[in-house]
Amino acid sequence: MKHALFEHKQSNMGLVNIGDHIQSCAAEQFLPQVDFYVERDNLSKAIENKAKIIMNGWFTESPENWPPNPNLKPLFISFHLQPSSAKVILSKNINVEYLRSYEPIGCRDYKTVELLEKAGIKAYFSFCLTTTLDIKYKSQINSNEILLVDPLYNYNFSRFSKITFKEAIKKISYKNISKFKNYLKPPSKLKDFVPARVMEQANSINHDVSSNLSNSELYGISKSILKRYSEAKLVITSRIHCALPCLAMGTPVLFVLQGLKDENFHMSRLRGILDHVNILTNDSKEDVEKLFGKSMNVYSPSQINWDNPPDNPLSYKNLSNNLKDKCYEFIKDGKHNEVQKTEM
């Protein structure tokens, strides 16, 4: 049986989110080799060979391209259905029956569990596969680097500097225009959360990269970024596929939640995931816990010792270990020792 991995060509105004490739780096750890790549948003296309594929990540910009080709033999783990796409996918009986044939479906977040169960599909919360990235990417090197990785990215106008006018015109919509007010007059700025002396020491990484890059170039970028995360002293981010890899690799990470509280898009991704991450916020602990409906790991800027940042929660460990076991069983019949650590 061959083994397939996702490529991610779907762009937003000429940009791709390297977090998708980081999710696929997590899946790649378990594969003996990658025999070929399949586009995540075009899984129904013709495929000549049967192949196992770990079906983790965010689905999908193209719900019309479902169900996946029958030659793909999937493990549904850390699966996230975008709510608007779920309306299309789960409205078709052929898709519901396809998912039922592979149940229970391991889901990255509570919202996906809810959507699948409402459609009569057995599902459970598995957490995100990026919390297994310690298998190949954990490092004993400490670069002492502080990284700012797209904190408050929904309020960051500099993201537009990477977008060509041609691509912007293609994607113009009321939804995108309505976001513009946050870029022109952001309600929150990073200085509200991070002291000036820390920002002066820090280096920045952006998860938006050009869609003109090749598949190999995009994976190369994702792996070099993971190396920096694994060696950093502290990471401050609003990207879950920065925060969770840091969690896995033991790098202290603070997640800035401001700008991501809308229920239909952001909160549907974050429920369940942020239970296991330290949240940096100026909101009260009570307000954050009311938003999530449970106890959360909440820090205000004044509570942080910036020279000795707080350790990450360890509550994710059992979930991460279960993910590893399921992937090893699917790919290697439980033979954990066949996956070797890569050169860092």
C-alpha positions in Angstrom: 0.0 0.0 0.0 1.3 3.4 -0.9 1.1 6.5 1.3 -0.2 9.9 0.4 0.2 13.4 1.9 -1.7 16.6 1.3 -0.6 19.5 -0.7 -2.3 22.9 -0.1 -2.7 25.0 -3.2 -5.9 26.8 -2.1 -5.0 30.5 -1.7 -6.6 33.5 -0.1 -5.8 36.5 -2.3 -2.6 34.9 -3.5 -1.5 33.7 0.0 -1.4 30.3 1.6 -1.4 29.7 5.4 1.8 27.7 6.2 -0.1 26.3 9.2 -1.7 23.8 6.8 1.7 22.5 5.8 2.7 22.3 9.5 -0.4 20.1 10.1 0.8 17.9 7.2 4.3 17.8 8.7 2.7 16.2 11.7 1.0 13.5 9.5 4.2 12.9 7.6 6.1 11.9 10.8 4.1 8.6 10.7 4.6 7.7 7.0 7.4 5.4 5.9 7.6 7.5 2.8 5.4 9.9 0.7 4.6 8.2 -2.6 2.5 11.1 -3.9 0.6 14.3 -2.9 -3.1 15.0 -3.2 -4.7 18.4 -3.0 -6.7 18.7 0.2 -9.4 20.7 -1.5 -9.7 18.4 -4.5 -9.8 14.9 -3.0 -12.4 13.5 -5.5 -10.0 13.8 -8.5 -8.8 10.6 -10.2 -6.0 8.7 -8.4 -4.4 5.7 -10.0 -3.0 3.9 -6.9 -4.5 2.9 -3.6 -2.9 4.8 -0.7 -3.3 5.3 3.0 -3.7 9.0 4.0 -4.1 10.6 7.4 -7.1 12.9 7.0 -6.2 15.7 9.5 -6.7 19.4 9.1 -9.1 22.0 7.9 -11.8 21.0 5.4 -12.6 22.6 3.0 -12.7 25.6 0.5 -14.3 23.3 -2.1 -16.9 21.1 -0.4 -18.3 20.2 -3.9 -15.2 18.0 -4.3 -16.4 15.4 -1.9 -16.4 12.5 -1.2 -12.7 11.7 -1.6 -11.6 9.2 -4.2 -12.2 5.6 -3.1 -8.5 4.8 -3.8 -7.6 6.9 -0.7 -7.8 4.8 2.5 -8.2 7.4 5.2 -7.7 7.7 8.9 -10.0 10.5 10.1 -8.2 12.1 12.9 -7.9 15.7 14.0 -10.5 16.5 11.4 -12.0 20.0 11.3 -15.1 20.8 9.2 -15.5 24.5 8.5 -19.2 25.2 9.4 -20.1 26.7 6.0 -18.6 23.8 4.2 -20.2 21.3 6.6 -23.6 22.6 5.4 -22.7 21.5 1.9 -20.9 18.2 2.7 -23.3 16.9 5.3 -26.4 17.8 3.2 -25.5 15.0 0.7 -26.3 11.5 1.7 -23.3 10.1 -0.3 -20.9 12.1 2.0 -22.7 11.2 5.2 -22.5 7.5 4.2 -18.8 7.9 3.3 -18.0 9.3 6.7 -20.1 6.7 8.5 -18.0 4.0 6.8 -14.9 5.4 8.6 -16.5 6.2 12.0 -15.8 7.1 14.7 -14.3 10.3 13.2 -11.6 11.9 15.4 -12.2 15.7 15.4 -9.9 18.6 16.1 -12.5 20.6 17.9 -15.8 20.3 19.7 -17.8 22.1 16.9 -16.9 19.4 14.3 -18.0 16.7 16.8 -21.3 18.5 17.2 -21.8 18.9 13.4 -21.0 15.2 12.7 -23.2 13.9 15.5 -26.1 15.9 14.3 -25.8 14.2 11.0 -25.8 10.8 12.6 -22.1 10.2 12.3 -20.2 8.8 15.4 -17.5 11.3 16.3 -15.1 12.1 19.2 -12.7 14.9 20.2 -9.2 13.7 19.3 -7.3 17.1 19.6 -4.9 18.3 16.9 -2.2 16.1 15.4 0.3 19.0 15.6 0.6 18.1 19.3 2.6 15.1 18.2 5.3 17.1 16.4 7.8 16.3 19.2 8.4 12.9 17.5 10.7 14.5 14.9 11.0 18.2 15.7 11.7 18.5 19.4 15.1 20.0 20.0 17.5 20.3 23.0 18.9 23.5 21.6 17.9 26.8 23.1 18.3 29.7 20.8 17.0 32.1 23.5 14.9 33.7 20.7 11.6 35.3 21.4 9.2 35.0 18.5 6.1 37.0 17.6 4.1 34.8 15.2 1.1 36.7 13.8 -0.2 37.9 17.2 -3.5 39.9 16.5 -3.2 38.9 12.9 -6.8 39.9 12.3 -5.8 43.5 13.2 -2.5 43.5 11.2 -2.6 45.7 8.1 0.9 44.6 7.0 -0.6 41.3 5.8 -2.0 43.3 2.8 1.5 44.1 1.7 1.9 40.5 0.3 -1.3 40.6 -1.7 -1.3 41.6 -5.3 -3.9 44.0 -6.6 -5.0 41.4 -9.2 -5.6 38.8 -6.4 -7.4 41.3 -4.2 -9.9 42.1 -6.9 -10.6 38.4 -7.4 -11.5 37.9 -3.8 -13.2 41.2 -3.0 -16.4 40.7 -1.0 -18.5 42.5 1.6 -17.1 40.1 4.2 -13.5 41.2 3.4 -14.4 44.8 3.1 -16.1 44.7 6.5 -12.9 43.5 8.1 -11.1 46.5 6.8 -12.1 48.7 9.8 -10.1 46.5 12.1 -7.0 47.0 9.9 -7.5 50.8 9.7 -8.3 51.3 13.3 -7.4 48.1 15.3 -9.2 47.9 18.7 -6.2 46.2 20.2 -2.4 46.5 19.6 0.4 44.3 20.6 1.7 46.9 23.0 -1.4 46.2 25.1 -0.2 42.7 25.8 3.6 42.7 25.5 6.1 45.1 27.1 8.1 47.3 24.8 11.4 45.8 25.9 10.2 42.3 25.0 9.0 43.4 21.6 12.4 45.0 21.0 14.1 41.7 21.6 11.7 39.7 19.6 11.8 38.5 16.0 8.7 38.1 13.8 7.4 35.2 11.7 4.4 35.3 9.5 2.3 32.3 8.5 1.0 33.9 5.2 3.3 33.0 2.3 3.0 33.3 -1.5 0.9 30.8 -3.3 3.4 31.0 -6.2 5.9 28.8 -4.2 6.2 25.1 -5.1 5.0 22.3 -2.9 8.6 21.4 -1.9 9.4 25.1 -1.1 6.3 25.4 1.1 7.2 22.2 3.1 10.7 23.5 3.4 9.5 26.7 4.9 7.2 24.9 7.3 10.0 22.7 8.5 12.5 25.5 9.0 9.8 27.4 11.0 9.2 24.3 13.2 12.9 24.3 13.9 12.8 27.9 15.2 9.8 27.1 17.3 11.4 24.1 18.9 14.5 26.2 19.9 12.8 29.4 21.0 12.7 30.8 24.6 9.2 32.1 24.2 6.6 32.3 21.4 3.7 34.8 21.4 1.0 34.0 18.7 -2.6 34.0 17.6 -2.0 31.0 15.3 -3.1 27.6 16.6 -0.7 25.8 14.4 2.1 27.8 16.0 0.8 27.4 19.5 0.2 23.6 19.4 3.5 22.7 17.9 5.2 24.7 20.6 3.1 22.9 23.2 4.3 19.6 21.7 7.9 20.6 21.6 8.0 22.1 25.1 8.5 25.7 24.0 6.7 28.2 26.3 3.9 29.8 24.3 1.3 32.5 25.0 -1.9 32.7 22.8 -3.4 36.1 22.2 -7.1 35.6 21.7 -8.2 39.1 20.9 -9.8 39.4 17.4 -10.7 35.7 17.2 -14.0 35.6 19.2 -16.6 35.4 16.4 -18.5 32.1 16.9 -19.0 31.1 13.3 -15.4 31.0 12.2 -12.8 31.4 14.8 -14.5 30.0 18.0 -15.6 27.0 16.0 -11.9 26.2 15.5 -10.8 27.1 19.0 -13.2 25.2 21.3 -11.3 22.3 22.8 -8.0 23.4 21.4 -7.4 26.4 23.7 -8.3 24.3 26.8 -4.6 23.2 26.8 -2.8 26.5 26.0 -1.9 29.5 28.1 -4.0 32.5 27.0 -2.6 36.0 27.2 -5.4 38.6 27.5 -6.5 41.8 29.2 -9.9 40.3 29.6 -10.7 39.0 33.1 -10.3 35.3 33.7 -14.1 35.2 34.5 -14.9 36.7 31.0 -12.7 34.2 29.2 -14.1 31.3 31.1 -17.6 32.5 30.4 -16.7 32.6 26.7 -15.5 29.0 26.7 -17.9 27.7 29.4 -15.1 26.1 31.5 -11.9 26.7 33.4 -9.1 28.0 31.2 -5.4 28.8 31.6 -5.6 32.6 31.6 -2.8 35.2 32.1 -2.8 39.0 32.1 0.3 40.7 31.0 1.1 41.8 34.5 1.1 38.2 35.7 3.9 37.2 33.3 7.5 37.0 34.3 8.9 37.8 30.8 12.4 36.6 31.7 11.0 33.3 32.9 7.7 32.7 31.1 5.2 30.2 32.5 5.4 26.5 31.6 2.8 25.2 29.2 0.0 23.1 30.6 0.5 19.3 30.4 -3.2 18.5 30.2 -2.8 17.7 26.5 -0.4 14.8 27.0 -2.9 11.9 27.1 -4.7 13.3 24.0 -1.4 13.6 22.2 -0.3 10.0 23.1 -3.7 8.7 21.9 -3.1 10.4 18.6 0.3 8.8 18.2 -1.1 5.4 19.0 -3.9 5.7 16.5 -1.6 6.9 13.7 1.1 4.2 14.4 -1.6 1.5 14.4 -3.0 2.8 11.1 0.3 3.2 9.3 2.7 0.8 11.0 0.6 -1.8 12.8 1.8 -0.3 16.1 5.5 -0.5 15.4 6.5 2.8 17.0 10.2 2.3 16.6 10.1 2.5 12.7 9.7 6.3 12.7 13.1 7.9 13.0 14.0 11.4 14.1 15.0 13.7 11.3 18.1 15.8 11.1 17.4 19.2 12.7 
